[in-house]
Amino acid sequence: MAKIFYEKWSTPVHAARRKGYGFASHMHDETEIVLLTSGTTELVCDGKKYTLYSGDAAVVFPNHTHAYN
């Protein structure tokens, strides 16, 4: 079984810009909104896989385990 870590942000709104996006399985109290500006990535949320393409957006609600591959 993969390890899941709890991510705690220090502010109510967190913005990040990443290239070559990959992020280990985690969860947090905040809602996460992702906008993919180029390429593709795989979002795994609660064990279900979704492929995101350039221009796609995804919303992950609080306390749902998710990762990006």
Buried (B, 14 or more C-beta within 10 A) or exposed (E): EEEEEEBEEEEEEEEEEEEEBEBEBBBBEBEBEBEBEEEEBEBBBEEEEEEBEEEBEBEBEEEEBBBBE
